[in-house]
Amino acid sequence: MAAPSNGPMRHIVVHYHLFKNAGTTIDTVLQNHFGDACGAVEGAHPWETLTPADIADYARAHPDLRAISSHQARLPVPEAADMAFHPVLFLRHPIDRVGSVYEFERLQPPDSPSLGARIAREQDFAAYVRWRLTPGNGAVIRDFQTTHLSAREADMRTARATPTDLAQACARLDALPFFGLVERFGASLDRLRTWLSPYIGSLPGQYTVENSSEGRKAALDERLRDIETALGRELYDRLQEENALDLRLYEHALRRFQHG
C-alpha cells in the first residue's frame, strides 16, 4: 500500500450497494454529481466479499475518485489518515425485496451467465423461491441484509446468518451516520443530501428510479399480499422463516428511521 499523503483530507462516498435495494438509483445520483470521479470495485467472483482494507486500497490506487460503489464491500467503514469515507447504505423490507429480485433476474438477457437468471426465466415465482431456498443456492433471498451488514461470512454461496450476526448488523447500523430505507426513498435522499453536503456539496434533489419492476403495486402491503398469493401460504411462511433475522433487522431500522 502506498504511504498516506500529507495533503488535505480527501472525502470519499462509499456506496454499499445491496442487490435490489435501490442501489442503481443511488449510483445514478452520485454519477450525476461526481461524473467521472465515480468508481466501482468488485471481487473476481460474484460470491466474494471485499474488506474495508480492500476499499481503502482501491481508493488510494485511484486518487481522483470521490465516490466508490460496490456490491461486495462490507462494513465496517474503512479508516485512513488521509481519507474520510462516508458510507451510504439502504435497507428494504426483505419479503418485498424477494419479489424484486425475481423480477430483475427474470428480465436478464438470455445470454446472461447467471444460473439464477436462467431459473427465473424458466420457472414461475414460487418455483424460483423454492430453488433459491434450497441449500447451496446462495443467500440472495435468505437473511441477505443481515448477512451483508454483519460481514462474518466471506462466501455468499454458503452464507447463513445467525442471531449473533443480527446483533452485529444492528450494532453496525446504529453506528452509521446515515442509512436509508427503500420504502422511504424520498425522505432518505433528503437526509443523505443534508448529511453529505458539508463534505461533497449538494447532491441533486431530483432522481429517476432505475431498475424498477413494472407491474408491481405501489403500496408495500399490497405487494406483500401479491407475494403471498403467488407463493401460497406454506411457501410464504417458509420464506418468512428464512428471513426472520432480516425482518427483525428491518423493524429495528424502521424504528430508528422514524425517530430520526
C-alpha positions, 0 to 999 in steps of 0.5 A: 500500500502506498504511504498516506499523503500529507495533503488535505483530507480527501472525502470519499462516498462509499456506496454499499450497494445491496442487490435490489435495494435501490442501489442503481438509483443511488449510483445514478445520483452520485454519477450525476454529481461526481461524473467521472470521479465515480468508481466501482470495485468488485471481487473476481467472483460474484460470491466474494466479499471485499474488506474495508482494507480492500476499499481503502486500497482501491481508493488510494490506487485511484486518487481522483475518485470521490465516490466508490460503489460496490456490491461486495464491500462490507462494513465496517467503514474503512479508516485512513489518515488521509481519507474520510469515507462516508458510507451510504447504505439502504435497507428494504423490507426483505419479503418485498425485496424477494419479489424484486429480485425475481423480477430483475433476474427474470428480465436478464438477457438470455445470454446472461451467465447467471444460473439464477437468471436462467431459473427465473426465466424458466420457472414461475415465482414460487418455483424460483423461491423454492430453488433459491431456498434450497441449500447451496443456492446462495443467500440472495433471498435468505437473511441477505441484509443481515448477512451483508451488514454483519460481514462474518461470512466471506462466501455468499454461496454458503452464507447463513446468518445467525442471531449473533450476526443480527446483533452485529448488523444492528450494532453496525447500523446504529453506528452509521451516520446515515442509512436509508430505507427503500420504502422511504426513498424520498425522505432518505435522499433528503437526509443523505443530501443534508448529511453529505453536503458539508463534505461533497456539496449538494447532491441533486434533489431530483432522481429517476428510479432505475431498475424498477419492476413494472407491474408491481403495486405501489403500496408495500402491503399490497405487494406483500399480499401479491407475494403471498398469493403467488407463493401460497401460504406454506411457501410464504411462511417458509420464506418468512422463516428464512428471513426472520433475522432480516425482518427483525433487522428491518423493524429495528431500522424502521424504528430508528428511521422514524425517530430520526 
